[in-house]
Amino acid sequence: MRTNRLIAGAVAAGLLGLTPIAIASPSSATENRTATVTATPSETSLVYGDDLSISVRVTDATDGTGVYDGTSTLYAMEAGAAAFVPVATGTSTSAYFTDVKPKINTIYKIVYSGYTATSTYENNYAAAESAPFTIGVGRKITAPKKGFVLKGKVSPDGAKKKITISVSKKSNKGFKKWKTIKTNKKGKYKVTLPKRGGVWYWNVIVKGDSKYLANGYTWRTYVY
């Protein structure tokens, strides 16, 4: 029994000498991060008057997770301009810009505002921007509904523009230049095609320039 009491006393003395271990709560600290901005246009070329949409995604450059604090702004620089100008700002980082109507060839980019954390559970993000991308715009050229007389109008800025007409027996290759004409001061054009026997395909193309892409249509004639 004496031995038992000694052991018990030794155990009691050992317990009295223990130091309580503190259990720490999960730590959280704000970090300075960078963002990656990705812009995806629905079209890369269109005809004057048409529109496009641009989707935007902002992600953490380190782990690829979405970044939702801050805003994204669409910037544009038209052909001949020296600087980008803001066009529209989205209500969130992952914005979706619709009804974008470039008037001439235009370079676009998305600029992310960045974000300053307001609590230790958020991160700071520096401002960032997407890679620039170009949207080409072709002049509108109207065509007749039938016949051997091609006539219509080129717009905008269609005065005195060259129209090249090429011809082939096939619809998708083998075209050779037939004639070059010019629009008048109102942008209108008119030309009479020869009545060749068989089926022929005619490419009617208004030439492009620094502001506009080339644009046109294919016309079919046949004589049996």
VEXBA-445497 format. One record per residue: x, y, z of N, C-alpha, C in turn; residue in one letter. Coordinates in nm, 2 decimals. Each point is the difference from the previous one (the first is absolute). Layout:
<atoms>
<atom <X, Y, Z>, <X, Y, Z>, <X, Y, Z>, 'A'>,
...
</atoms>
This chain:
<atoms>
<atom <0.08, -0.12, 0.00>, <-0.08, 0.12, 0.00>, <0.09, 0.12, 0.00>, 'M'>,
<atom <0.11, 0.00, 0.07>, <0.08, 0.12, 0.01>, <0.06, 0.03, -0.14>, 'R'>,
<atom <0.03, -0.11, -0.07>, <0.06, 0.01, -0.14>, <-0.11, 0.07, -0.09>, 'T'>,
<atom <-0.12, -0.04, 0.02>, <-0.11, 0.06, -0.08>, <-0.01, 0.15, 0.03>, 'N'>,
<atom <0.01, 0.04, 0.12>, <-0.02, 0.14, 0.04>, <0.12, 0.08, -0.06>, 'R'>,
<atom <0.12, -0.05, 0.00>, <0.11, 0.07, -0.06>, <-0.02, 0.03, -0.15>, 'L'>,
<atom <-0.04, -0.11, -0.06>, <-0.02, 0.02, -0.15>, <-0.11, 0.10, -0.02>, 'I'>,
<atom <-0.11, 0.00, 0.07>, <-0.10, 0.10, -0.02>, <0.05, 0.14, 0.03>, 'A'>,
<atom <0.08, 0.01, 0.10>, <0.05, 0.14, 0.03>, <0.09, 0.04, -0.11>, 'G'>,
<atom <0.08, -0.08, -0.05>, <0.09, 0.04, -0.11>, <-0.08, 0.04, -0.12>, 'A'>,
<atom <-0.10, -0.07, -0.03>, <-0.09, 0.04, -0.12>, <-0.06, 0.13, 0.03>, 'V'>,
<atom <-0.05, 0.03, 0.12>, <-0.06, 0.12, 0.03>, <0.10, 0.12, -0.02>, 'A'>,
<atom <0.12, -0.02, 0.05>, <0.10, 0.10, -0.01>, <0.03, 0.03, -0.15>, 'A'>,
<atom <0.00, -0.10, -0.08>, <0.03, 0.02, -0.14>, <-0.11, 0.07, -0.07>, 'G'>,
<atom <-0.12, -0.02, 0.03>, <-0.11, 0.07, -0.06>, <0.00, 0.15, 0.04>, 'L'>,
<atom <0.04, 0.03, 0.12>, <0.00, 0.14, 0.05>, <0.11, 0.08, -0.08>, 'L'>,
<atom <0.10, -0.07, -0.06>, <0.10, 0.07, -0.07>, <-0.03, 0.02, -0.15>, 'G'>,
<atom <-0.11, -0.04, -0.05>, <-0.03, 0.02, -0.14>, <-0.04, 0.14, -0.03>, 'L'>,
<atom <0.04, 0.05, -0.12>, <-0.03, 0.13, -0.05>, <-0.11, -0.01, -0.10>, 'T'>,
<atom <-0.12, 0.07, 0.02>, <-0.11, -0.01, -0.10>, <0.05, 0.04, -0.14>, 'P'>,
<atom <-0.05, -0.07, -0.10>, <0.04, 0.03, -0.14>, <-0.12, 0.08, -0.07>, 'I'>,
<atom <0.04, 0.12, -0.05>, <-0.10, 0.08, -0.06>, <-0.04, -0.05, -0.14>, 'A'>,
<atom <-0.13, 0.00, -0.03>, <-0.04, -0.04, -0.13>, <-0.03, 0.12, -0.09>, 'I'>,
<atom <0.09, 0.02, -0.10>, <-0.01, 0.13, -0.08>, <-0.11, -0.02, -0.11>, 'A'>,
<atom <-0.07, 0.12, -0.02>, <-0.10, 0.00, -0.10>, <0.06, 0.01, -0.14>, 'S'>,
<atom <-0.06, -0.04, -0.11>, <0.05, 0.00, -0.13>, <0.05, 0.15, -0.04>, 'P'>,
<atom <0.12, 0.01, -0.05>, <0.05, 0.13, -0.03>, <-0.04, 0.04, -0.15>, 'S'>,
<atom <-0.01, 0.13, -0.02>, <-0.04, 0.05, -0.13>, <0.07, 0.14, -0.02>, 'S'>,
<atom <0.07, 0.02, -0.11>, <0.07, 0.12, -0.02>, <-0.01, 0.05, -0.14>, 'A'>,
<atom <-0.01, 0.13, -0.03>, <-0.02, 0.05, -0.13>, <0.13, -0.01, -0.08>, 'T'>,
<atom <-0.01, -0.04, -0.12>, <0.12, -0.01, -0.09>, <-0.01, 0.09, -0.12>, 'E'>,
<atom <0.11, 0.04, -0.05>, <0.00, 0.08, -0.12>, <0.01, -0.10, -0.12>, 'N'>,
<atom <-0.10, 0.00, -0.08>, <-0.01, -0.09, -0.12>, <-0.01, 0.08, -0.13>, 'R'>,
<atom <0.02, -0.08, -0.11>, <-0.01, 0.06, -0.14>, <-0.12, -0.08, -0.06>, 'T'>,
<atom <-0.06, 0.07, -0.10>, <-0.11, -0.06, -0.07>, <0.03, -0.02, -0.15>, 'A'>,
<atom <-0.07, -0.09, -0.06>, <0.01, -0.03, -0.14>, <-0.14, 0.04, -0.06>, 'T'>,
<atom <0.00, 0.08, -0.11>, <-0.12, 0.04, -0.06>, <-0.01, -0.06, -0.14>, 'V'>,
<atom <-0.11, -0.07, -0.02>, <-0.02, -0.06, -0.13>, <-0.13, 0.05, -0.07>, 'T'>,
<atom <0.01, 0.05, -0.12>, <-0.11, 0.06, -0.07>, <-0.02, -0.09, -0.13>, 'A'>,
<atom <-0.13, -0.03, -0.02>, <-0.03, -0.09, -0.12>, <-0.12, 0.07, -0.08>, 'T'>,
<atom <0.04, 0.05, -0.12>, <-0.11, 0.06, -0.08>, <-0.08, -0.11, -0.08>, 'P'>,
<atom <-0.12, 0.03, -0.02>, <-0.09, -0.10, -0.08>, <0.04, 0.00, -0.15>, 'S'>,
<atom <0.06, 0.11, -0.05>, <0.04, 0.01, -0.14>, <0.13, 0.07, 0.00>, 'E'>,
<atom <0.08, -0.02, -0.11>, <0.12, 0.07, -0.02>, <-0.01, 0.10, -0.12>, 'T'>,
<atom <-0.11, -0.02, -0.08>, <-0.02, 0.09, -0.11>, <-0.15, 0.00, -0.03>, 'S'>,
<atom <-0.05, 0.11, -0.04>, <-0.14, 0.02, -0.03>, <-0.02, 0.11, -0.10>, 'L'>,
<atom <-0.13, 0.02, -0.05>, <-0.03, 0.10, -0.09>, <-0.05, 0.12, 0.07>, 'V'>,
<atom <0.03, 0.12, -0.05>, <-0.05, 0.12, 0.07>, <-0.15, 0.00, 0.03>, 'Y'>,
<atom <-0.03, 0.03, 0.13>, <-0.13, 0.00, 0.04>, <-0.04, -0.12, 0.09>, 'G'>,
<atom <0.08, -0.11, -0.02>, <-0.02, -0.12, 0.09>, <0.07, 0.02, 0.13>, 'D'>,
<atom <-0.04, -0.08, 0.10>, <0.06, 0.01, 0.13>, <0.06, -0.13, 0.05>, 'D'>,
<atom <0.07, 0.00, 0.11>, <0.06, -0.12, 0.06>, <-0.01, 0.01, 0.15>, 'L'>,
<atom <0.03, -0.11, 0.06>, <0.01, 0.00, 0.15>, <0.14, -0.04, 0.04>, 'S'>,
<atom <0.04, 0.04, 0.12>, <0.13, -0.04, 0.06>, <-0.02, -0.05, 0.14>, 'I'>,
<atom <0.05, -0.12, 0.02>, <-0.01, -0.06, 0.14>, <0.13, 0.02, 0.06>, 'S'>,
<atom <0.00, 0.02, 0.14>, <0.12, 0.03, 0.07>, <0.01, -0.10, 0.12>, 'V'>,
<atom <0.12, -0.04, 0.03>, <0.02, -0.08, 0.12>, <0.13, 0.04, 0.07>, 'R'>,
<atom <-0.01, 0.03, 0.13>, <0.12, 0.04, 0.08>, <0.03, -0.11, 0.10>, 'V'>,
<atom <0.13, -0.05, -0.01>, <0.04, -0.11, 0.09>, <0.12, 0.03, 0.08>, 'T'>,
<atom <0.03, -0.07, 0.11>, <0.12, 0.02, 0.07>, <0.11, -0.06, -0.08>, 'D'>,
<atom <0.11, 0.07, -0.02>, <0.11, -0.04, -0.08>, <0.08, -0.12, 0.06>, 'A'>,
<atom <-0.02, -0.02, 0.13>, <0.07, -0.11, 0.07>, <-0.07, -0.13, 0.00>, 'T'>,
<atom <-0.13, 0.00, 0.04>, <-0.07, -0.12, 0.01>, <-0.12, -0.02, -0.10>, 'D'>,
<atom <-0.03, 0.11, -0.08>, <-0.10, -0.01, -0.10>, <-0.14, 0.01, 0.05>, 'G'>,
<atom <-0.02, 0.03, 0.12>, <-0.14, 0.02, 0.05>, <-0.05, 0.13, -0.04>, 'T'>,
<atom <-0.14, 0.01, -0.01>, <-0.06, 0.13, -0.04>, <0.02, 0.11, 0.09>, 'G'>,
<atom <0.02, 0.12, -0.05>, <0.01, 0.12, 0.08>, <-0.13, 0.08, -0.03>, 'V'>,
<atom <-0.07, 0.03, 0.11>, <-0.13, 0.07, -0.02>, <-0.01, 0.14, 0.06>, 'Y'>,
<atom <0.10, 0.04, 0.06>, <0.00, 0.14, 0.06>, <0.07, 0.09, -0.10>, 'D'>,
<atom <-0.06, 0.12, -0.02>, <0.05, 0.10, -0.09>, <-0.10, 0.01, -0.12>, 'G'>,
<atom <0.05, 0.07, -0.10>, <-0.08, 0.01, -0.13>, <0.08, -0.01, -0.12>, 'T'>,
<atom <-0.06, -0.03, -0.11>, <0.07, -0.01, -0.13>, <-0.06, 0.10, -0.10>, 'S'>,
<atom <0.09, 0.07, -0.07>, <-0.04, 0.11, -0.09>, <0.05, -0.04, -0.14>, 'T'>,
<atom <-0.08, 0.02, -0.10>, <0.03, -0.02, -0.14>, <0.06, 0.13, -0.06>, 'L'>,
<atom <0.12, -0.01, -0.05>, <0.07, 0.11, -0.07>, <0.01, -0.02, -0.15>, 'Y'>,
<atom <0.00, 0.10, -0.08>, <0.01, -0.01, -0.14>, <0.09, 0.10, -0.06>, 'A'>,
<atom <0.07, -0.04, -0.11>, <0.08, 0.10, -0.07>, <-0.02, -0.02, -0.15>, 'M'>,
<atom <-0.07, 0.09, -0.06>, <-0.04, -0.01, -0.14>, <0.12, 0.02, -0.09>, 'E'>,
<atom <0.00, -0.05, -0.12>, <0.11, 0.01, -0.10>, <0.03, 0.15, -0.02>, 'A'>,
<atom <0.13, 0.03, 0.01>, <0.04, 0.14, -0.01>, <0.01, 0.07, 0.13>, 'G'>,
<atom <-0.06, -0.05, 0.11>, <0.01, 0.07, 0.13>, <0.13, -0.04, 0.06>, 'A'>,
<atom <0.04, 0.09, 0.10>, <0.13, -0.02, 0.07>, <-0.02, -0.06, 0.14>, 'A'>,
<atom <-0.12, -0.01, 0.05>, <-0.02, -0.05, 0.14>, <-0.13, -0.07, 0.02>, 'A'>,
<atom <0.00, -0.09, 0.10>, <-0.13, -0.06, 0.03>, <-0.09, 0.09, 0.08>, 'F'>,
<atom <-0.13, -0.02, -0.02>, <-0.10, 0.08, 0.08>, <-0.10, -0.10, 0.06>, 'V'>,
<atom <-0.05, 0.03, 0.12>, <-0.10, -0.09, 0.06>, <-0.13, 0.00, -0.08>, 'P'>,
<atom <-0.06, -0.12, -0.01>, <-0.13, -0.01, -0.07>, <-0.11, -0.03, 0.10>, 'V'>,
<atom <0.02, -0.10, 0.09>, <-0.10, -0.04, 0.09>, <0.06, -0.07, 0.12>, 'A'>,
<atom <-0.06, 0.01, 0.11>, <0.05, -0.07, 0.12>, <-0.11, -0.10, 0.05>, 'T'>,
<atom <0.05, -0.12, 0.03>, <-0.10, -0.11, 0.04>, <-0.02, 0.02, 0.15>, 'G'>,
<atom <-0.11, -0.07, 0.05>, <-0.03, 0.01, 0.14>, <0.07, -0.10, 0.08>, 'T'>,
<atom <0.08, -0.08, -0.06>, <0.09, -0.10, 0.07>, <0.12, -0.02, -0.08>, 'S'>,
<atom <0.09, -0.08, 0.06>, <0.13, -0.03, -0.08>, <-0.03, -0.09, -0.12>, 'T'>,
<atom <-0.08, -0.11, 0.02>, <-0.03, -0.08, -0.11>, <-0.12, 0.05, -0.08>, 'S'>,
<atom <0.03, 0.11, -0.07>, <-0.11, 0.07, -0.07>, <-0.03, -0.06, -0.13>, 'A'>,
<atom <-0.11, 0.04, -0.06>, <-0.04, -0.05, -0.14>, <-0.05, 0.12, -0.07>, 'Y'>,
<atom <0.08, 0.05, -0.09>, <-0.03, 0.12, -0.08>, <-0.08, -0.04, -0.13>, 'F'>,
<atom <-0.12, 0.06, -0.01>, <-0.08, -0.04, -0.12>, <-0.03, 0.13, -0.08>, 'T'>,
<atom <-0.04, -0.02, -0.13>, <-0.04, 0.11, -0.09>, <0.12, 0.09, -0.02>, 'D'>,
<atom <0.12, -0.06, -0.01>, <0.12, 0.08, -0.03>, <0.00, 0.02, -0.15>, 'V'>,
<atom <0.00, 0.13, -0.05>, <-0.01, 0.03, -0.14>, <0.12, 0.08, -0.05>, 'K'>,
<atom <0.11, -0.06, -0.04>, <0.11, 0.08, -0.05>, <-0.04, 0.06, -0.13>, 'P'>,
<atom <0.04, 0.13, -0.02>, <-0.03, 0.07, -0.13>, <0.11, -0.02, -0.10>, 'K'>,
<atom <0.12, -0.03, 0.04>, <0.11, -0.03, -0.09>, <0.09, -0.10, 0.07>, 'I'>,
<atom <0.10, -0.04, -0.07>, <0.09, -0.10, 0.07>, <0.05, 0.05, 0.13>, 'N'>,
<atom <-0.02, -0.08, 0.11>, <0.02, 0.05, 0.13>, <0.08, -0.10, 0.09>, 'T'>,
<atom <0.09, 0.04, 0.08>, <0.07, -0.08, 0.09>, <-0.07, 0.02, 0.14>, 'I'>,
<atom <-0.03, -0.11, 0.06>, <-0.06, 0.00, 0.14>, <0.09, -0.07, 0.10>, 'Y'>,
<atom <-0.02, 0.04, 0.13>, <0.06, -0.07, 0.11>, <-0.09, 0.01, 0.12>, 'K'>,
<atom <0.01, -0.08, 0.10>, <-0.07, 0.00, 0.12>, <0.10, 0.04, 0.11>, 'I'>,
<atom <-0.04, 0.10, 0.08>, <0.08, 0.05, 0.12>, <-0.07, -0.04, 0.13>, 'V'>,
<atom <0.07, -0.08, 0.08>, <-0.05, -0.03, 0.13>, <0.04, 0.10, 0.10>, 'Y'>,
<atom <-0.08, 0.05, 0.09>, <0.02, 0.11, 0.09>, <0.10, -0.03, 0.11>, 'S'>,
<atom <0.01, -0.13, 0.03>, <0.07, -0.04, 0.13>, <-0.09, 0.01, 0.12>, 'G'>,
<atom <0.05, -0.04, 0.11>, <-0.08, 0.00, 0.12>, <0.08, 0.01, 0.13>, 'Y'>,
<atom <-0.04, 0.08, 0.09>, <0.06, 0.01, 0.13>, <-0.08, -0.07, 0.11>, 'T'>,
<atom <0.06, -0.10, 0.07>, <-0.08, -0.08, 0.09>, <-0.05, 0.09, 0.12>, 'A'>,
<atom <-0.12, -0.04, 0.04>, <-0.06, 0.07, 0.12>, <-0.01, -0.08, 0.12>, 'T'>,
<atom <0.05, -0.13, -0.01>, <0.01, -0.09, 0.12>, <0.12, -0.09, -0.02>, 'S'>,
<atom <0.04, -0.07, 0.10>, <0.11, -0.10, 0.00>, <-0.04, -0.12, -0.08>, 'T'>,
<atom <-0.12, -0.02, -0.03>, <-0.05, -0.11, -0.08>, <0.01, 0.02, -0.15>, 'Y'>,
<atom <0.04, 0.12, -0.04>, <0.01, 0.04, -0.14>, <0.14, 0.02, -0.04>, 'E'>,
<atom <0.03, 0.00, -0.13>, <0.13, 0.03, -0.06>, <0.00, 0.13, -0.07>, 'N'>,
<atom <0.11, 0.07, -0.01>, <0.02, 0.11, -0.08>, <0.03, -0.04, -0.15>, 'N'>,
<atom <-0.05, 0.07, -0.10>, <0.03, -0.03, -0.14>, <0.04, 0.12, -0.07>, 'Y'>,
<atom <0.11, 0.00, -0.07>, <0.05, 0.11, -0.08>, <-0.09, 0.01, -0.12>, 'A'>,
<atom <0.00, 0.12, -0.06>, <-0.07, 0.02, -0.12>, <0.06, -0.08, -0.11>, 'A'>,
<atom <-0.08, -0.05, -0.10>, <0.06, -0.08, -0.11>, <-0.09, 0.02, -0.12>, 'A'>,
<atom <0.05, -0.05, -0.12>, <-0.07, 0.02, -0.12>, <0.02, -0.12, -0.09>, 'E'>,
<atom <-0.10, -0.02, -0.09>, <0.01, -0.11, -0.09>, <0.10, 0.03, -0.12>, 'S'>,
<atom <0.03, -0.10, -0.08>, <0.07, 0.02, -0.12>, <-0.09, 0.08, -0.10>, 'A'>,
<atom <0.05, 0.10, -0.07>, <-0.08, 0.07, -0.10>, <-0.05, -0.09, -0.11>, 'P'>,
<atom <-0.11, 0.02, -0.06>, <-0.05, -0.08, -0.11>, <-0.07, 0.09, -0.10>, 'F'>,
<atom <0.01, -0.03, -0.13>, <-0.05, 0.09, -0.10>, <-0.13, -0.06, -0.06>, 'T'>,
<atom <-0.10, 0.09, -0.02>, <-0.12, -0.03, -0.07>, <0.00, 0.07, -0.13>, 'I'>,
<atom <-0.01, -0.07, -0.11>, <0.00, 0.06, -0.13>, <-0.14, 0.03, -0.05>, 'G'>,
<atom <-0.02, 0.11, -0.07>, <-0.13, 0.04, -0.04>, <0.00, 0.02, -0.15>, 'V'>,
<atom <-0.08, -0.07, -0.07>, <-0.01, 0.02, -0.15>, <-0.11, 0.10, -0.04>, 'G'>,
<atom <0.02, 0.07, -0.10>, <-0.11, 0.09, -0.05>, <-0.12, -0.08, -0.05>, 'R'>,
<atom <-0.11, 0.05, 0.01>, <-0.12, -0.06, -0.05>, <-0.01, 0.02, -0.15>, 'K'>,
<atom <-0.03, -0.10, -0.07>, <-0.02, 0.01, -0.15>, <-0.13, -0.07, -0.03>, 'I'>,
<atom <-0.09, 0.07, -0.06>, <-0.13, -0.06, -0.04>, <0.00, -0.06, -0.14>, 'T'>,
<atom <-0.09, -0.09, -0.03>, <0.00, -0.07, -0.13>, <-0.14, -0.01, -0.05>, 'A'>,
<atom <-0.01, -0.02, -0.13>, <-0.14, -0.01, -0.06>, <-0.06, -0.14, 0.04>, 'P'>,
<atom <-0.12, -0.02, -0.04>, <-0.06, -0.13, 0.03>, <0.01, -0.10, -0.12>, 'K'>,
<atom <0.01, 0.06, -0.12>, <0.01, -0.09, -0.11>, <0.06, 0.07, -0.13>, 'K'>,
<atom <0.03, -0.07, -0.10>, <0.04, 0.06, -0.13>, <0.15, 0.01, -0.02>, 'G'>,
<atom <0.03, 0.06, -0.11>, <0.14, 0.02, -0.04>, <0.05, 0.14, 0.03>, 'F'>,
<atom <-0.08, 0.09, 0.05>, <0.04, 0.13, 0.04>, <0.03, 0.00, 0.15>, 'V'>,
<atom <0.12, 0.02, 0.03>, <0.04, 0.01, 0.15>, <0.00, 0.14, 0.04>, 'L'>,
<atom <-0.08, 0.04, 0.10>, <0.00, 0.13, 0.05>, <-0.04, 0.00, 0.15>, 'K'>,
<atom <0.05, 0.10, 0.06>, <-0.02, 0.01, 0.15>, <0.08, 0.12, 0.05>, 'G'>,
<atom <0.02, -0.01, 0.13>, <0.07, 0.11, 0.07>, <0.10, -0.05, 0.11>, 'K'>,
<atom <0.11, 0.07, 0.01>, <0.10, -0.03, 0.10>, <-0.01, 0.11, 0.11>, 'V'>,
<atom <0.00, -0.04, 0.12>, <-0.01, 0.09, 0.11>, <0.07, -0.06, 0.13>, 'S'>,
<atom <0.04, 0.08, 0.09>, <0.01, 0.15, -0.01>, <0.13, 0.04, -0.07>, 'P'>,
<atom <0.01, 0.13, -0.02>, <0.12, 0.05, -0.07>, <0.03, -0.07, -0.13>, 'D'>,
<atom <-0.11, -0.01, -0.08>, <0.01, -0.09, -0.12>, <0.03, 0.08, -0.13>, 'G'>,
<atom <0.03, 0.12, 0.01>, <0.02, 0.08, -0.13>, <0.14, -0.04, -0.06>, 'A'>,
<atom <-0.01, -0.02, -0.13>, <0.12, -0.02, -0.08>, <0.08, -0.12, 0.05>, 'K'>,
<atom <-0.07, -0.11, 0.04>, <0.07, -0.12, 0.04>, <0.01, -0.10, -0.11>, 'K'>,
<atom <0.12, -0.07, -0.01>, <0.02, -0.10, -0.10>, <-0.08, -0.13, 0.03>, 'K'>,
<atom <-0.06, -0.05, -0.10>, <-0.07, -0.13, 0.01>, <0.06, -0.09, -0.11>, 'I'>,
<atom <0.06, -0.11, 0.04>, <0.06, -0.10, -0.09>, <-0.10, -0.11, -0.02>, 'T'>,
<atom <-0.02, -0.04, -0.13>, <-0.09, -0.10, -0.04>, <0.08, -0.11, -0.07>, 'I'>,
<atom <-0.01, -0.13, 0.06>, <0.08, -0.11, -0.05>, <-0.11, -0.11, -0.04>, 'S'>,
<atom <0.04, -0.09, -0.09>, <-0.09, -0.10, -0.05>, <0.06, -0.14, -0.01>, 'V'>,
<atom <-0.08, -0.10, 0.02>, <0.04, -0.14, 0.00>, <-0.11, -0.09, -0.04>, 'S'>,
<atom <0.03, -0.12, -0.05>, <-0.10, -0.10, -0.03>, <-0.04, -0.07, 0.13>, 'K'>,
<atom <0.08, 0.01, 0.10>, <-0.02, -0.07, 0.13>, <-0.03, 0.10, 0.11>, 'K'>,
<atom <-0.08, -0.04, 0.10>, <-0.05, 0.09, 0.10>, <0.11, 0.04, 0.10>, 'S'>,
<atom <0.10, -0.08, 0.02>, <0.09, 0.01, 0.11>, <0.15, 0.01, -0.04>, 'N'>,
<atom <0.03, 0.00, -0.13>, <0.14, 0.02, -0.03>, <0.01, 0.03, -0.15>, 'K'>,
<atom <0.13, 0.04, -0.04>, <0.02, 0.02, -0.14>, <-0.04, 0.14, -0.05>, 'G'>,
<atom <-0.02, 0.10, 0.09>, <-0.05, 0.13, -0.04>, <0.11, 0.08, -0.07>, 'F'>,
<atom <-0.03, 0.06, -0.11>, <0.09, 0.09, -0.07>, <-0.06, 0.14, -0.02>, 'K'>,
<atom <0.08, 0.10, 0.02>, <-0.05, 0.14, -0.01>, <-0.06, 0.02, -0.13>, 'K'>,
<atom <-0.12, 0.06, 0.00>, <-0.07, 0.04, -0.12>, <0.00, 0.15, -0.02>, 'W'>,
<atom <-0.03, 0.07, 0.10>, <-0.01, 0.15, -0.01>, <0.01, 0.07, 0.14>, 'K'>,
<atom <0.05, 0.12, 0.00>, <0.00, 0.08, 0.12>, <-0.08, 0.13, -0.03>, 'T'>,
<atom <-0.10, 0.03, 0.09>, <-0.08, 0.12, -0.02>, <0.01, 0.08, 0.13>, 'I'>,
<atom <-0.06, 0.12, -0.01>, <0.00, 0.09, 0.12>, <-0.14, 0.05, 0.03>, 'K'>,
<atom <-0.03, 0.02, 0.13>, <-0.12, 0.05, 0.04>, <0.00, 0.15, -0.04>, 'T'>,
<atom <-0.12, 0.06, 0.00>, <-0.01, 0.15, -0.03>, <0.01, 0.07, 0.14>, 'N'>,
<atom <-0.02, 0.13, -0.01>, <0.02, 0.08, 0.13>, <-0.10, -0.03, 0.10>, 'K'>,
<atom <-0.11, -0.07, -0.03>, <-0.10, -0.04, 0.10>, <0.02, -0.15, 0.04>, 'K'>,
<atom <0.10, -0.06, -0.05>, <0.03, -0.14, 0.04>, <-0.07, -0.10, -0.08>, 'G'>,
<atom <-0.07, 0.04, -0.11>, <-0.07, -0.10, -0.08>, <0.08, -0.05, -0.11>, 'K'>,
<atom <-0.03, -0.12, -0.04>, <0.07, -0.06, -0.11>, <-0.10, -0.07, -0.10>, 'Y'>,
<atom <0.05, -0.03, -0.12>, <-0.09, -0.07, -0.10>, <0.09, -0.05, -0.11>, 'K'>,
<atom <-0.02, -0.13, -0.03>, <0.07, -0.06, -0.11>, <-0.08, -0.11, -0.06>, 'V'>,
<atom <0.01, -0.02, -0.13>, <-0.07, -0.11, -0.07>, <0.09, -0.11, -0.03>, 'T'>,
<atom <-0.04, -0.12, 0.04>, <0.08, -0.12, -0.03>, <-0.03, -0.06, -0.13>, 'L'>,
<atom <0.10, -0.06, -0.07>, <-0.03, -0.06, -0.13>, <-0.08, -0.13, 0.02>, 'P'>,
<atom <-0.08, -0.03, -0.10>, <-0.09, -0.12, 0.00>, <0.07, -0.12, -0.06>, 'K'>,
<atom <0.09, -0.05, 0.08>, <0.08, -0.12, -0.04>, <-0.09, -0.12, 0.01>, 'R'>,
<atom <0.02, -0.10, -0.10>, <-0.07, -0.12, 0.01>, <0.04, -0.09, 0.12>, 'G'>,
<atom <-0.09, -0.07, 0.06>, <0.03, -0.08, 0.11>, <-0.02, 0.07, 0.13>, 'G'>,
<atom <0.06, -0.06, 0.11>, <-0.01, 0.06, 0.13>, <0.14, 0.07, 0.04>, 'V'>,
<atom <-0.01, 0.12, 0.04>, <0.12, 0.07, 0.04>, <-0.02, 0.07, 0.14>, 'W'>,
<atom <0.11, 0.01, 0.07>, <0.00, 0.06, 0.14>, <0.09, 0.12, 0.00>, 'Y'>,
<atom <-0.06, 0.11, 0.06>, <0.07, 0.13, 0.00>, <0.02, 0.05, 0.14>, 'W'>,
<atom <0.13, 0.02, 0.04>, <0.03, 0.06, 0.13>, <0.01, 0.15, -0.02>, 'N'>,
<atom <-0.08, 0.07, 0.08>, <-0.01, 0.14, 0.00>, <0.06, 0.05, 0.14>, 'V'>,
<atom <0.11, 0.06, -0.01>, <0.07, 0.04, 0.13>, <0.04, 0.14, 0.00>, 'I'>,
<atom <-0.04, 0.07, 0.11>, <0.04, 0.14, 0.02>, <0.13, -0.01, 0.08>, 'V'>,
<atom <0.10, 0.07, -0.05>, <0.13, -0.01, 0.06>, <0.01, 0.06, 0.14>, 'K'>,
<atom <0.08, -0.06, 0.09>, <0.02, 0.04, 0.13>, <0.10, 0.11, 0.01>, 'G'>,
<atom <0.01, 0.07, 0.12>, <0.10, 0.10, 0.02>, <0.04, 0.00, 0.15>, 'D'>,
<atom <0.06, 0.10, 0.05>, <0.05, 0.00, 0.14>, <-0.12, 0.01, 0.10>, 'S'>,
<atom <-0.12, 0.04, -0.05>, <-0.11, 0.01, 0.09>, <-0.10, -0.12, -0.01>, 'K'>,
<atom <0.00, -0.06, -0.12>, <-0.10, -0.10, -0.02>, <0.06, -0.13, -0.07>, 'Y'>,
<atom <-0.06, -0.11, 0.03>, <0.04, -0.12, -0.07>, <-0.07, -0.01, -0.14>, 'L'>,
<atom <0.06, -0.08, -0.09>, <-0.07, -0.02, -0.13>, <-0.13, -0.08, 0.03>, 'A'>,
<atom <-0.09, 0.02, -0.09>, <-0.13, -0.07, 0.02>, <-0.07, -0.01, -0.14>, 'N'>,
<atom <-0.09, -0.10, -0.01>, <-0.06, -0.01, -0.13>, <-0.10, -0.12, 0.00>, 'G'>,
<atom <-0.03, -0.04, -0.12>, <-0.10, -0.11, -0.01>, <0.03, -0.08, -0.13>, 'Y'>,
<atom <-0.06, -0.12, -0.02>, <0.02, -0.08, -0.12>, <-0.14, 0.00, -0.07>, 'T'>,
<atom <0.01, 0.02, -0.13>, <-0.12, 0.01, -0.09>, <0.01, -0.11, -0.10>, 'W'>,
<atom <-0.12, -0.07, -0.03>, <0.00, -0.10, -0.10>, <-0.08, 0.04, -0.12>, 'R'>,
<atom <0.05, -0.03, -0.12>, <-0.08, 0.02, -0.12>, <0.00, -0.13, -0.08>, 'T'>,
<atom <-0.11, -0.02, -0.08>, <0.00, -0.12, -0.08>, <-0.08, 0.03, -0.13>, 'Y'>,
<atom <0.04, -0.06, -0.11>, <-0.06, 0.01, -0.13>, <0.00, -0.14, -0.06>, 'V'>,
<atom <-0.12, -0.05, -0.03>, <-0.01, -0.13, -0.06>, <-0.05, 0.01, -0.14>, 'Y'>,
</atoms>
